[in-house]
Each structure stands twice: as structure tokens, then as C-alpha cells.
Amino acid sequence: DFSTQATAHSLAQYAPFHQQGGAPVYVPQSFQPARAAAPASSTLADLPAYIPNANTNMYTRDPDPPAPPPKVSGHGKQRVGREKAPKGGNKGKKRVNVNWASYGVELLGPTAKTDGIAYDFPCSHGKHICACQVDCKSGGCANAGEICKQEKAAGCKYVQINSEGTIATLKREPTKRELALLNIEGKNMDWNAYASFEAKAFADPEVQALRRPASGTMKDGFSDVAPAILSQAPKIPGSPLCGTNRTASAKDQKTMENILNSKLGIIALSFQTPATLQNSMASWKESGLLSVVNEKIALLNEPYPIDAAIAVRHGFDIIQPKDLPGKRERKKNLMTIGAAFYYSLRHAKADYILFLEKDFKADVDLSIEEIKEQILGSIWMLEQGIAIIRLPSRKQLGCGTFRECANDLNRPNWTGKKTMNRRRNWWSFYCKDKGAPGMAKDKVDPDSRVADCMAQPHLRCFTSWDSNWTLNAVLISRKAMLERVFRYPDKKSSAGKVVKGKHFGTLADYGRTHAKAQDGFEVGLLNDDWGELKVPICIGYDGFLLHEEIDG
């Protein structure tokens, strides 16, 4: 079931998606309601903007990921492979061959790509809310086969065991609707077809309307929710965690006027994943987000023509790494996220930027007023001196990166000596108790680590002392990210002499200088102990962006 229907305007109205006698022919597609039976393939208009969690290919991590985080592998399809002999965890143990076919199960290799093949699902045996992940309790993890057999009603067909042979993740086949999401009609269009599509799309009134906000300011889309944020401003606590740029309340009206006279932009980053990009952009449009954004930039790494078509259809200007002056590329027309972050901010003109990788869609169950309040409240906090606002939805709490709050399953380390040790602490700030019971056990004052800075929208703030770096669904001030300089604090040597703290520079420039590897930005900041900088961060306690990957 889907909460809304997609727009009736599809790419098929413009692009030569059908071939007759070898020549492209424009064939308009009739609109099919979102609740209709899913076709074998789907036009862009037919793709639903929201998929319930039960049908979601949720990305899940190992229950105790190693430090530093593992390197991000390249995109692209990979055939399902046979599992190699487990390493590490089964050392010294006798290897047991399991007859998986007897359970009606297929075994996936530990690194096999599962896009379009095997999807996560929740189960009563699982350790997590969104994935059926179980401990291996027998030789060869045969117990996972037995559980998969019991979960046939949920579609269980595959078992994927980690390389240590200690944890098995049970997976189901994709639904017809999910397969339709993968099979976007026109996904094999060439650049000549794209050129024809682009010309027709630019003439479409709907596309023109989506591009029109570029000529305005936030006043056009956010004036109606400004009074609600202004009513919250005087109630922001005096905690330094809520920002150090505080001004007298008499100036609040002027601050809001300055914000409303500014521009809000989206930078969407994607790499050859058109189904995921379409799913997200359709949700941004359906939620109303695209109608209140003044600048839309799609940074497309080595794009397929269909990637560009999706971006143009949603009113985005397209840039590619090869178009950016002074860029640092891993290879021709491909950037890591660190370089993409820096150079796209240099390219953009908007004052505030929602930086969204292609796999963060809007929660279309929220009203546009709720989304606007979250955005405007977040921008207010940016003006108070907060550097980064993170806006993933709490609806996925307990899924993927964020575990459940009960019994400190987030595994915080409140007294860790290095950022690497404390990098998970901020997950506890999504809990109602903010992790306070655990801090109390460690004799840590919660008020020194986290503060509720705004009630509606609920914004909870802390510093990089308790966090890893992430660009997952963040809102930033473009100017501040490019220009705000950080430095490490002064320290006393063993001899009592004050040692001046090292210059760090800007966070955006750090991404540029650590752009050789895809994980260079995040892992580099952990290794360089960025927690010492105490960069001010807030989370939208509720958030409005849901993580969902369709094709990787």
C-alpha cells in the first residue's frame, strides 16, 4: 500500500523509449495508479514515492562494525557467488558442509551484491528491527537455514553469512513492485535520446514550475512557518551546545528577515543508480519540498542518460565532475564524496544547502508544513553557530546504523579517550533519555554533552566529541562550511608548558584534501580525532528523510 499516487507526467511523454523498426518512436504512456498491479517495468511516473518498511531493501550494518569503518566498495552489479571458507571466527573449527537446498535456501557469498536479488526483511528471530539477522549457533550456520524455512511466508529464500562465519542475514526475493522500480522504462536510452527528451522537458509547464523557485527566495515558501519558529527562539536554552552566536531577542525579527531573504538549495549526489534517484526525487516532489527550494543541483558521477533525464524532469540543473574547475577526481568524471562536497558547495549559489545522497527520500506521510518547520528551525540553529544539522527520520530508529535504545544497544563509550572510541555516542541522542542513565554510571554530566535546543521542531544538539562524521541527509550553511576555520585546543605538556593547538582549517577543505578514497573524509576525521574540535552539531529528533536504496 502506498500513501500517494505519482504524477501523471512521465519521461515516456518526451523520450523515445519504444523502438519500431529500429527507429525511436515517441509513445505516450497512460498513467497507472500507484495501487494498481505492478508491471514488469515502470515509467518514472509509475514509481511510488514511498515504500513501507516491510518492502524495503534496508541497508544494515554488522552489529559491531570494525574501526575504522570498512571502505566503501564501488557501485555496480555483482553476481551472487558461493560463500568462501569463513575466516577468523571459525579458525581451528572443523568446517561443516550444509545442505542448503534441503531448507529451500540459496547461500550468498559474504560480499555478494544483492541489489534486485535479495532484500532484507524483519523476523521474530532477528537481532534488529529491519533485518532478520541471527547468530550462527551450529557448524556451518545450519540454524539459519532452519529459520529461513520457518520464514517462507515472509519470502525468505537466501542466507548470507559474514566472512567470520558468526552472523547470518536472511533475505527475501524482491516483490513485483520492487522489480518494477528497478526496471525504469527508458533506462537504456542513449545521449541522443536524452537530448530530445531534455528539449521537450524544458518546454513542459510542470518542469518550468519546478525550476521557477530559482528566481525567488525563502520568503516565497517559508513565510507561513516563520512565526512558529520565532515563537521558539526566546525559549532556546543558554547552553553553549545550542550555539555561541546568540543575539538579543529584540533582533530575532531581523534575523528571520535575513533568513527569508536568503536562498535554500538541494545538492543531490548520485552515481549510476537511476531507480534510487527516481525514487528519492519523486518523493521530494510529492512532499512539496522541490516547490520551496530555490536552487536544485544534481551532481552526477559518470551518469547514464536516464540519470540526467530523471534530474531534468524534476527541475534540477546537472553538473558532472568534469564540469567543475579545479576538481579532484578518482578517475575521469568520478568524484569521492569528499571532493563532491567541496566542489559542489563552490559551484552552488544558495545560502543554505540540503546535501542529499541519492538514497535519502522525503517522508511523504508528513505535511509540507511539518517539513518546512524542520528546515526553518534547523536554519535558525545554523545562524546560532551550529555547523551541521542531521535530518534522517527517526522512523528508522533501530534499523541500519541506529540501533534500539533499550539497554544501551548503541554501545556508547562516554569516557573514551579518542573520537574513534566515542563515535557511536550520538546514536544515543535519538533516545528519549539522551543516554543519560549510561552517562550517570560513568559519572558524566549529560548537560555537558547534549542539550534540547528547540522544542518544535525538536532539535537536539551536541558536538563532534561524541560523533563520527557523516553527510547522510545534512543541512548546512554554505558560506560557513566553506569559510569557518577550526583549530585544535591548546594543551599542557607534561612539563606544564602550554602547547598551542594545531590549525585544522575548514571542514569542506578537509573533504577536498582527503578525497583520494571514498571513505577518506569520514575515516580521516576519526583518525585525526576531530572530536577535539568540538564542532557543534544538531539532529532533527524527528527528521524527515528516509534511507532507501533500490539499485545500490
N, C-alpha and C positions, 0 to 999 in steps of 0.2 A: 504494500500500500504506500502511496506517495501523497504528500500533503498538498501538492500543487501540480498544475499541468505546465508543460513547457510552452514557449511561444510558438505560434503557427508559422513563423518565418524561419525557413531552414536554408542552409547553404545550397541545398539542391535547387532552389529557385534561381540561383545565379551560376553555379559551377557545372561544367559538363561531366556529370557523374555517371552518365549512361553512354554506352557505346552502341552505335548502329552502323554496321558495315565498316567498322574500323574508324569512323569519324565521330568526334564528340557531339552529342545532341543534348540540348537543354531540356530537361524533363521535370516540370514542377512536381513536387511531392505533396500528396494530401496529408493533412495533419492527423496524427493518430493520438488520441488522448492517452495520458500517462498511465491510466488504469487498464488500457487495452492489452491484449495478449502481446507479448514481446515478439518482434520479428527477428529473423535470423541476423539481420543487420539493422542499423539505425541511422536515420538522418540526425543532424545536430539538433533539430527541433524536437525529435522524439525522445532525446535523452533526458531522463528525470534529473531534477536538480538535487534531489535528496534521496538517499538510500538508507533504510533503517539499519541499525547496528547488526541485526541478525543476518543481513545480507551483505555485510561489509567485509572487504578484504583488509582487515585491520592489521597494521604493522605492529608486531610485537617484538620486544627485545628479550634477550636472555634474562632470567630472574636476577642474575648478579653479573652484569656486564663487566668485562675486564677494564682496567685502567692502564693506559688511556683508552678511550673508546676505539673500537675497531675502525679501520679505514673503510671508507665508503666505496664499494665496488662500482664499476661502470654500469651504465644502463644497457639495455638490450636483452633480447630473448636468449634463453639458455635451455637446452633440452633437459628434461628430467633424467637424472642419472642414477646409477646404482650407488648405494652407500658404500663408502670405503671403510676399511677396518677402523674402528674407533681409535682415537689417540688419547693419551693421557689418562682419562678416567678409568679405562679398563686395563691399564698396564698390569701385567702379571696375572690377569684373569684369563681363563680359558674362553675362547671365542665360541659362541653358540650360534648355529645357523637356525634361523626361524623360518618356518614355512608360512610366509605372509599370505599366500594365496588361500590357505585354509581358513583364514579370517575374512577373506574377500577384500584384502587390503593390498595396496601397492606401496612400496617403500621408496621415498625420495632421498636423494643424496643430501648431505648436510648443507651444501652450498647451492643446491639446485634452485633455479629461478622458478617461481610459482605463479607469475602473472598469467591470468587466463587459464590456469591449470588447477591450482589448489588454493582454497580460501580458508581463512580461519573461521571458527565458529565457537560459541560458548558451550560448555558442558558441565554437568554436575561434578565430574571428576577433576575438572581443571583447576589450576592454581590461580588463574586470572579470570577477570570478568568477560573479556572479549575473545579469549583463545582457549582451546582445550589443550592445555599443556600439563603433562604429567611426569612424575619421576619414574625412571626406569627401575623397576623392582625385581627384575629377573634377568637371567642371562639373555643377551640379545634384545632386551626390552619387549619380550613377548607380551607382557601385560598390556602394552599399548595396543597391540592387535586385538586383544580381547575387548578392551574398552571401545575401540573403533567399531567392532562388531555390534556392541550394545548401542552404539550411537548411529546406526544405519538410518534411523528415522530422520536424523539431522543431516543426512547426506554424507556421512564420513566415508572416505574412500582411501585416504592417504595417511601415511605416518612419516614424519621427518624427524630424524634423531640427530642431536648435535654431535659434533666430531668427538667429544669426550665419551659419548655413549651413556650419558646420565639423564638427559631430558628428552622427551618425545613430544612433538606438537602434532596433534591430529588435525587433519584438514578435510574439507568437503569439496565437491565439484562446484563450479560456478553455476548460478541459476541462468535460465534463459535470458532474463533481463540483464544480468551482468555480462553475458556474452554479447548481447545487443549493444551494450555500452562500448565494448571493445571493438565491435565491427562498425565503426562510423562510416556511413556511406560517403565516399569521396576520399577515403584515407590514402588512396593510391594516386590521387590527382598529381599532375606534373606542374612545373612552374609556368608553362604556357596557359594551362587551365586556370592556375591561380591568378594570372594577370587579367584574364577575362572576368573572373569572379570579383577581384578587387574593384574593377571599374564599376561593375553593377552594384556591388555592396555600397560603395561611396555614394551612389545615387539613391539608395534606399532611405526613405524618411526615418525609419526606425534607427538605422545606423547613424544618420545625421543627428538625431536626437541624443543618442548616447555620446556623441563627440561634442555636442554643444556646451556642456558644462566647462570645457576648457577655456571658454571666454569669460567665465564668471569667477566668483569667489565663494568661500564657505557661507557667506551671508545668504546665498540663494537656497542652500539646502539645510542649514543648521540653526537659523534664527529662531525657529519654533521651539527648539530644546534648550536654547541658551538660558532662559530664566530658571530652568530646573538646575542647571549647573551653577549658576550664580547663587542660588539659594544654598548650595552645598559649600561654596567657597569659604564662608566665615567659620564653618564648623571643622575645617581641616585642622588636625592637632598640630601642636608646635614641635613635634618630634622632628629632628633633622632627617629622619628616614623619609619624611614627607616632602623633602626639598628644602634647599637653602636659598632660594630666590624669592622668598616670601615678601610681599609688599603689603602696605596698609589696606584694609578692606575698602577704604574710600576709593582706591584705584582699581577695584575689581571690574567695574563697568568699563573702564578704559582698556584693561587687559582683554576683556571679552570682545570689545570692538576691534582690537588689533587682530585677535584670532579670526573673527568673522570676515575680516578684510584680507585674510590670507587664503592660500590655496592648499587643498588636500589632494594628494596623488596616490596611485597604486603603482608599484613596480612588481610585475608578475614574472617570475623566473621559471623557465621550462626547458626541458631537453628531450625532444623526440618522444613525448608521451601525450599524444593528441586526445585520447579518451579521458585521461585525468584532467588535462587542461580544459576540455569542453565541459566536463562535469563541474569543475570549480567555477569557470567563468559564467556558466548558465546559472549557477546558484547566486553569484554576485549580482547578476542582472535581476533574477527573480526576487531577491531580497530587497531590491531597491538601492543597493549600495552603489552600483555604477551610475545611477542617476544623480548622486550627490557628490561624486568625485570629480575634481576639476582637471586632473591630468592622469592619463592611463598609458602606461608604458609596458610593453611586453618584451622582455629581454630573452630572445630565443637562441639557445645554443644549437648550432648545426640543424636548423629547423627543417622539417618536412614541409612541403607546400600546405598540407592540411593544417599544420600548426599555425602558420601565418594566416590561413583563411579563418580559423576559429578566432584568433586575436582581432583581426579586422572586423569580423562580424559583430564583435562585442565592443567596438569603438576604441580599440587600443592602437596606439602608434607602435610600430615594430622597430626594434633595434637588434642587431646581431653583434657579437663580439668584434667582428671585422670592421664594423662601422664606428667603433669607439676609438678616439685618439689616445695614443699612449698606452693602449691596453696591454695586459699581460695574459697571454693565452697558454693553456697547457698544450694545445695543438691548434691548428688552423680553425678559427671560428668556434672555439670551445673554451669556456672560462670555468674556473672553480668558483665556488660561492663567495670566497673572499674577494676575488677580483671583481666578480659581478656586482657585489655590494658596493665596492668603492666606485667603480666606473659608472654604474647606473645612477648613483647619487650625484656624481659630477655632471651627468647628462641631464638629469631632471631639473625642473624649474620650480616645482611645488614646494611649499614651506614645510609641510608635514607629509610623511610618506608611510603608507602601509606596505611593508615589504613582505610579499607572499610568494612562497614557492608554490608551484602549480597544484600541489596536493592539499591545499587548505581551502575548503569551500565554506560559504556562509551558511549558518543555521537558518534555513528558511521558515522555521517554526516561530522565529522571533519577528516582531513587527519592525518596520524600518525605524520607528521612533526609538525602540529599545536599542537598536544598533547604533543609531546616531548619538544617543546619550552615552553609550560606552566610548564612542570615538571622541566626542567633545570633552567628556570628563577626562579621558586619557590625555588629550592635548592640553587641558588645563594643568595637569600634573607635569607635563613636559615643560610648561612655562614656569613651573615652580622649581625646576632644576633636575627633574628626573631624566635620565638618559634614554631609557628603553622601557616601553610598555609591552608586555606579552599578553596576547589576546586569544589563545586557544580556549575552546569551550570546556567547561567543567563537566559537560555531559560525558566526556570520555575519561573522566577520572576512574582509575582502576584499569584502564586499557593502555596498551603500548607503554610509553615511558612512565606514565604516572600510575603508581600502584594505589591500592586502597589505603585508607588512613588508619585502619584498625591495627593495634599492636605494633605500631612503628614499622610497618612493612616497607615504608620508604627507605628504611635503613639510614636515617640521618646520623651524622657524626658532628655533634655540636662543639666538640673540643679538638677537632682535627687540626694539625699544625699547618697543613698546606691546603690550597684550594682543591687539589685533587682529592683529598680526604673528605672535604666538605661539599663537594659538587652536587650531591643529591639533596642537600638540606632544604632547598627551596620547594621541593615537591611537597614537603610537609605544610607549606604555607597555603596549600589548597584545602587543608583540613580545617574544620570548624575551630579546633583548638589551637591552630597555628603551630602545632608541635610543642606547645608549652609544657605538657607533662614530661616529655623526654628532656627538654631543656632544664626543667627543675631538678630532675635526677642528676644532671651533670653540673648543677649549681650555676646555670647560665640564666641571666635575666632576659626573659622574652622581649621586653620592651627595648632592649639594646639591639635586637636582631630583626624585628618585624613590627610593622605598625599598620593599622587600618586607617587609611588616609582620607578616603571618601566613602560615604555610605551608599549613595545611589547616583551613578553606578558604583558598585563595590570595588574599590581599588586598594590593594594590599601591597605594601612597599617594604623593601629590604635592600641589601647591597650585594655586589658580586662576591663578597666574603663567603656567602652561603650558596654559591651557584656556579654552574658551568656556563659557558657562552652558548647561546642558541639564537638563530634567526628564524625560528619557527613562529610565524604569524606575529610580527612585531610592528609597532607604531613608533616612529622616531621623528625628531626634528632634523630635517636635512642639514641645515646650517650648523647646528650643534654637533651632529655626528661627524661632520667634516672638519670642524674647527675647534671643538672643545679638547683641550690638551690635559692629559692626566700625567701624574708623576707618582712614583712610589714614595711612601712616607720616610721621613728621616728616622734613623735608628741609632742606638748607642752601641758602641763596640764593647768588647769585654773589658777594655781599659777605661770605659766611661766616656770616651770621646764620641761626639755626635757625628755620624756619617750621613751625609746628605743623600736623600733618596734619588734614585736614577730617574731620568726623563723617560717617559713612556711614549708620549705623543697622542694622536687621536686613534679612536677605535677603527674608523674607516681606513686610515692609512695602514694600520696593523693588518687588516684584511688584504690590502694590496701587497704588502711585503711578505705575506705568508700565503701566497696564492699558488705555490707550486703544486701542493697536494690538496685534494678536495677537503680533507679534514684538517688542513693546516691552520685554519682560523681557530676552530674550537680547541683542538689538542694543543696548539701553540699557546693559547691563553691559559690553559690549565698548567702546562709546563712552566710558563713564565709567571705563574702564581698571581693571576690578575685579581684575585680576591683582595690582595693587599691594596689595590687601587680604591676599593670600596665604591665602585661605580654604582650610582643609585638606579634601582630597577623597581618597577611595579608589575604586578599581574592584575589583569581584569579577573576578579574572583569568579565571575560567571563566564565571561568570554563569549565570543560569537562565531569562532572559526573552528570547523571540524576537520580533522585529518582523514583523508580518504584517497587511497591510490587505486586506480583502475588498471593501468597498464605499466606500472613501475614508477 
